[in-house]
Amino acid sequence: MSEKREIRAVAVGFSCMDVYEKIGKCYPTGNGVDWGVHLRRMGVPVSVVSVTGDDEYGKTMREMLTREQIEISHLHEAHGDTCQMKMDLIDGVDRVHLEEVEGVMASFSLTKEDKEYIKTFDYLHTDLFGNVLGDLKELHEAGVKVVMDFSVFSDDEEYNTDENYRHVDYAFLSYEQDDEYIREHIKRIQSFGPAIVTATLGDKGSISYDGNRYYCHGIVPVSVVNTVGAGDSYIAGFTYGIMQGWDIPACQELGAKTSAQVITKFEPY
């Protein structure tokens, strides 16, 4: 009997530093970075394809990823500032984006070598702001399963197009509640090609649609310290379940458990 091949994942595109100047804290992050850290801690080999500046923030990003045993051979370094998100907290819990310093992320694009490297992976994660939307067709047709985080932007006219969903296997988005709108919205998205579309609903849990039925799941109640990273950690748990061949309720459950662990601390992983 042949040995089962190890599943590998790669986070592609956006990365940044979240900077809370008022309280003197910062940490490396980005939707795919957070996703990758959680998956690596679950035992999945993970790489990151992105860019940092040659500043102290870039050094911090590389040190963190190396410490987490994430492969960074295709994490580029460019002269300039690492992308930063200036952050604040409302009531000490809910995060607020104040300002983006785009830095070297503004000119990032995948090289031919990057794309050939990514094609060797089983799963890739990206979002709307990693400058890779135009590459998804090529990468998806090469056999890589695409996990896409649309965050709160899935109904924006700029992004709510069938082309943005066509080359995605597992689509995730954020919304406020389970209602008729979100059910029709995720059903429509799924019709363009994704196997499963999931909306995370904050403290109201999550809802998934696979073309046949809706699946609803609640949260794991915990004391909230910071909501940052809740969605990314949920996606990581759900993705891990997909990698293991679990059914949707089991994927949702691990997503909820992983998210609950994150929101009890300040950092997103």
C-alpha positions, 0 to 999 in steps of 0.5 A: 500500500502506498503511503498517503501524500502530505497535503500542502498549503500556500498563502498567496498575496496580501500581508501586513503589520497591524499597528495599534499606536495608541497602545503600543502594540503591533503584529504581523498579519494578513488574512492568508498569514493568519490562516497559514499560521493556524493550519501550520499549528494543526500540522499542515505544511504551509508556505507564504508568497507575498512581499515585505519591505526592507524595514523593521516590520519586514524583519518582524514578519519574517521572524514570526513566520520562521518561528511558526515553521512556515516556509518563506523562500517566496516571501519577497523583500522590496525596498520600502515600507512593509504594508501597515494597517493602522488600527484602534479598538472600540471598547477594548474589543472590536477592531477598527481600521484607521488607515492603510500604509500600502507600502511595497504591497502596492506594486506586488505581483506574482512572478513566473517562478512564483506561479510555478511554485504555487502550482505544486501545492494542494490548496492556496488561500488569497483575498481581494487585495493581494494583487492575484485575482488575475492569476487565479484562472491559471493556478486553479486550472493547474489543479490547486484548490482555491480558498478565497476570503471575500470578507465584507466585500462580496456584494460590492459592485467591483468584486461581485462578479461571476469571474471572481467566483469562477476559479474558487473552490471554497468561498468565504465572506462576512455578514451580520445575520442569517436572513433571506438576503445572505441565503440567496447571495451565497446560493448565487455565488455557489452557482458560479463554481465554488463547491461550498460558500460560507458566510461567517455571521459574527456572534450568530455563527455561520451558514454554508451552502453546497448546492444542495442545502444550507448548513447552520452552526453556532459559535463557541461562547467565550470571553472576548478580548479582541475580535481580530482574526476571528474570520481567518481562524474560522476559515483555517479550521474549516479548511483543515476539515476539508483537507481531512475529508470531513462533512460540512458540519464538522468543518464548521465546528472546527472553524468555530472552535478555532475562532473561539480560541483566537478571540480570547487573546489580543493576537490573531493566532 
